[in-house]
Amino acid sequence: MIIFDLTCAHGHSFEGWFASGAEFTRQKDADLVHCPVCDTADVQRRPSAQVRVRKATPSAEPRSAPAAPAPAQQAVAGLPAELVARLREVVRNTEDVGERFPEEARKIHYEETPARAIRGQASAEEVEALNEEGIEFSALPPFLTRESH
Protein backbone atom coordinates (compact mmCIF):
# COMPACT_ATOMS: atom_id res chain seq x y z
CA MET A 1 0.00 0.00 0.00
CA ILE A 2 1.07 3.54 -0.75
CA ILE A 3 -0.20 6.47 1.28
CA PHE A 4 -0.47 9.73 -0.65
CA ASP A 5 -0.94 13.17 0.84
CA LEU A 6 -3.82 14.73 -1.09
CA THR A 7 -5.47 18.13 -1.31
CA CYS A 8 -8.66 19.29 -2.98
CA ALA A 9 -9.35 22.45 -4.97
CA HIS A 10 -10.83 24.01 -1.79
CA GLY A 11 -7.62 23.47 0.20
CA HIS A 12 -8.72 20.53 2.35
CA SER A 13 -5.81 18.18 3.09
CA PHE A 14 -6.22 14.44 3.63
CA GLU A 15 -4.52 11.16 2.84
CA GLY A 16 -5.45 8.31 0.56
CA TRP A 17 -4.27 4.70 0.55
CA PHE A 18 -3.72 3.05 -2.83
CA ALA A 19 -2.23 -0.21 -4.08
CA SER A 20 0.14 1.75 -6.36
CA GLY A 21 0.69 5.10 -8.01
CA ALA A 22 -0.98 3.73 -11.14
CA GLU A 23 -4.03 2.73 -9.08
CA PHE A 24 -4.31 6.27 -7.69
CA THR A 25 -4.17 7.64 -11.25
CA ARG A 26 -6.80 5.15 -12.45
CA GLN A 27 -9.17 5.99 -9.59
CA LYS A 28 -8.62 9.74 -9.97
CA ASP A 29 -9.27 9.57 -13.73
CA ALA A 30 -12.49 7.64 -13.03
CA ASP A 31 -13.62 10.35 -10.50
CA LEU A 32 -13.49 7.82 -7.67
CA VAL A 33 -11.23 9.91 -5.40
CA HIS A 34 -13.20 12.57 -3.49
CA CYS A 35 -12.41 15.00 -0.71
CA PRO A 36 -13.90 13.67 2.55
CA VAL A 37 -14.93 17.20 3.59
CA CYS A 38 -16.52 18.80 0.52
CA ASP A 39 -16.87 15.73 -1.74
CA THR A 40 -15.19 17.38 -4.75
CA ALA A 41 -13.36 15.08 -7.18
CA ASP A 42 -10.87 17.87 -8.00
CA VAL A 43 -8.07 16.24 -6.00
CA GLN A 44 -4.28 16.45 -6.43
CA ARG A 45 -1.31 14.75 -4.81
CA ARG A 46 0.72 16.96 -2.48
CA PRO A 47 4.46 16.65 -2.19
CA SER A 48 5.38 14.51 0.77
CA ALA A 49 8.54 13.34 2.43
CA GLN A 50 10.11 10.38 0.73
CA VAL A 51 10.98 7.63 3.16
CA ARG A 52 13.02 4.59 2.21
CA VAL A 53 12.36 1.49 4.24
CA ARG A 54 14.79 -1.42 4.28
CA LYS A 55 13.57 -4.95 4.45
CA ALA A 56 13.10 -5.99 8.03
CA THR A 57 15.59 -8.38 9.49
CA PRO A 58 14.22 -11.23 11.55
CA SER A 59 14.32 -10.41 15.24
CA ALA A 60 13.79 -12.46 18.33
CA GLU A 61 10.67 -10.55 19.36
CA PRO A 62 7.98 -9.78 16.79
CA ARG A 63 6.62 -6.26 16.95
CA SER A 64 2.91 -5.62 16.89
CA ALA A 65 1.58 -2.76 14.82
CA PRO A 66 -0.29 -0.06 16.72
CA ALA A 67 -4.03 -0.47 16.46
CA ALA A 68 -5.66 1.79 13.89
CA PRO A 69 -8.26 4.14 15.32
CA ALA A 70 -11.88 3.28 14.68
CA PRO A 71 -13.34 5.18 11.69
CA ALA A 72 -15.33 7.47 13.97
CA GLN A 73 -12.12 8.37 15.80
CA GLN A 74 -10.03 9.23 12.74
CA ALA A 75 -9.22 12.89 12.16
CA VAL A 76 -10.59 14.35 8.94
CA ALA A 77 -8.86 17.13 7.04
CA GLY A 78 -6.99 18.38 10.08
CA LEU A 79 -9.97 18.40 12.46
CA PRO A 80 -9.31 16.75 15.81
CA ALA A 81 -10.63 13.17 15.98
CA GLU A 82 -12.70 13.99 19.07
CA LEU A 83 -14.46 16.84 17.26
CA VAL A 84 -15.21 14.65 14.23
CA ALA A 85 -16.59 11.92 16.50
CA ARG A 86 -18.81 14.43 18.34
CA LEU A 87 -20.10 15.96 15.10
CA ARG A 88 -20.94 12.50 13.73
CA GLU A 89 -22.81 11.72 16.97
CA VAL A 90 -24.86 14.91 16.58
CA VAL A 91 -25.75 13.93 12.99
CA ARG A 92 -26.69 10.38 14.09
CA ASN A 93 -29.16 11.93 16.54
CA THR A 94 -31.09 13.65 13.74
CA GLU A 95 -33.99 12.15 11.85
CA ASP A 96 -33.09 11.34 8.23
CA VAL A 97 -36.16 12.39 6.23
CA GLY A 98 -34.43 11.84 2.89
CA GLU A 99 -36.02 13.55 -0.10
CA ARG A 100 -38.86 14.83 2.10
CA PHE A 101 -36.45 17.36 3.64
CA PRO A 102 -37.97 20.50 2.03
CA GLU A 103 -41.50 19.42 2.98
CA GLU A 104 -40.54 18.54 6.57
CA ALA A 105 -38.47 21.73 6.98
CA ARG A 106 -41.50 23.79 5.92
CA LYS A 107 -43.81 21.95 8.35
CA ILE A 108 -41.41 22.68 11.20
CA HIS A 109 -40.87 26.30 10.13
CA TYR A 110 -44.61 27.01 9.87
CA GLU A 111 -45.24 25.11 13.15
CA GLU A 112 -47.45 22.51 11.48
CA THR A 113 -45.44 19.81 13.25
CA PRO A 114 -43.31 19.84 16.43
CA ALA A 115 -39.74 21.08 16.04
CA ARG A 116 -37.09 18.36 15.75
CA ALA A 117 -33.63 17.91 14.29
CA ILE A 118 -33.86 16.60 10.74
CA ARG A 119 -31.53 15.99 7.80
CA GLY A 120 -32.08 14.94 4.21
CA GLN A 121 -31.63 15.93 0.60
CA ALA A 122 -32.85 18.89 -1.44
CA SER A 123 -32.27 19.93 -5.03
CA ALA A 124 -30.69 23.29 -5.87
CA GLU A 125 -34.15 24.66 -6.72
CA GLU A 126 -35.59 23.43 -3.41
CA VAL A 127 -32.67 24.97 -1.50
CA GLU A 128 -33.28 28.30 -3.22
CA ALA A 129 -37.01 28.16 -2.43
CA LEU A 130 -36.35 27.36 1.25
CA ASN A 131 -33.91 30.27 1.47
CA GLU A 132 -36.45 32.64 -0.13
CA GLU A 133 -39.02 31.57 2.48
CA GLY A 134 -36.56 32.38 5.27
CA ILE A 135 -36.24 28.77 6.41
CA GLU A 136 -32.87 28.34 8.09
CA PHE A 137 -30.83 25.17 7.52
CA SER A 138 -27.24 24.17 6.85
CA ALA A 139 -25.65 21.76 4.41
CA LEU A 140 -23.73 18.93 6.05
CA PRO A 141 -20.30 18.02 4.68
CA PRO A 142 -20.31 14.46 3.29
CA PHE A 143 -17.76 13.18 5.84
CA LEU A 144 -20.38 13.62 8.57
CA THR A 145 -23.09 11.58 6.88
CA ARG A 146 -21.06 8.64 5.54
CA GLU A 147 -20.73 5.59 7.76
CA SER A 148 -17.32 4.41 6.52
CA HIS A 149 -14.32 6.52 5.55
N, C-alpha and C positions, 0 to 999 in steps of 0.2 A: 504494500500500500504506500501511496505517496500522499503527503498532506501538503496542499497548496494554500498559501495565504491569498485570499480573494478580496476584492472590493467591488461595489456596485457603482453605477453612475451617480447615485445620491450620496456616496461617501461612506456607506456602511461597510465595515470590515468584518470578515468572518473567515473560517477555514473550510476547506472541502477535502474529503478523502477520496482518492481515485486509485484504480488498479495501476494506471500508468499515465504518463503525459498525453499519450495518444487517446486514452479513454476520456480524459478531461476534455480534450479538443472535440472528440466525437459528441459527448454529452452537451457541451456548450453550443456546438453547431446545430444540434437538434433542439435547442431551447429547453434543455432539461435541467440546467443549472440556474437556480433562482436565489436571490437575496432572501435570507430568512426574516428580514425585517420588513422590507417594502415589496417583496415578491417580484421585483424586476428581473428580467433575464439578461439585462445589459451588465454583464459581470466580466471582470478582467482579473488576471493573475497579478499579484503584487510581488515585487522583489522580496526575497526572503533569504535569510542566512543559509549558506550551503554547508551542510554538515556531512562529513565522511565518516562512515561507521565501518570499522573492521569486523571481520567475522569473529564471533565470540569463540573464545577458547574454552574447552571443557573445564569446569571447576568442580571442586568437591561439593559445594553447596549450591543447589539451583536457586536462582533468584525468582521471586514471584513479582509479576507486574502489578503496579498499583491498580486498584479497582477504578474503573471508569465511573464518573458520576452518572447517576440516573438522568434520563433525558430532561426531566423537569428541573434538575439541578444544574444543568449546563448553562454557562453564560452565553448570551447571544449578543453579537455585535458590540462587545465591550460593556454591556450591562451586567451588573453583579448577578451571580446565579440566584441569590436569595430574592432579589427584586423580580427576576423573571419568574421564579417559582410562585411568588405572591401574586403577580399579575395574572398568571395562568389560573391560579385558584379563584381569583375574582371572576374571571371569564367563565370558569366551570360553574360558578354559582348563579349564572344568568340563564334565563330560559331561551333556548334556541327556537325561534319561531320561523326560521327559514325564509322562504319567499314571501311570507305574510308580514314581514317586518314593517313595510310602510303602513299597512292597514292597522296593525297592532300599535304602532307608534302614534298614529292618529287617535285611536280609541283612548290611549292613555293621556295624550295631550288634551283632548276635549273632555276628559273625565267621564267617558262612557264605560270605562272599566277601571278597576283599582290599579294604582301605580305599582309597577314591578320592574325589575331589571331584565331587559330582553336584548337579544342579538339576533341577527339574521342577514339576509341579502336584500339589496335594492339596486335597481338599474340606475344609470346616470340621470335619466329623466325623473325617476322617482325621488332620487336624492335632491334634485333641483326643486321639485314640487314641495318636498318636506321643508327645505330651507325657506322657500317663499312663504310657507304657512307659519314660519317661526317655530318649528318643532326642532328642539335641540337634540343632537345625537353626535356621536363620534365614530369614525371608522376605526376598526381594530386592525393592527398590523397582523399579517398572516401567521407570524411565529407564535402568536398568542392563541390562535384557534386550531392549529394543527396538533394532533396527538403525538406524532413522532417527528424527530428532527434529525 
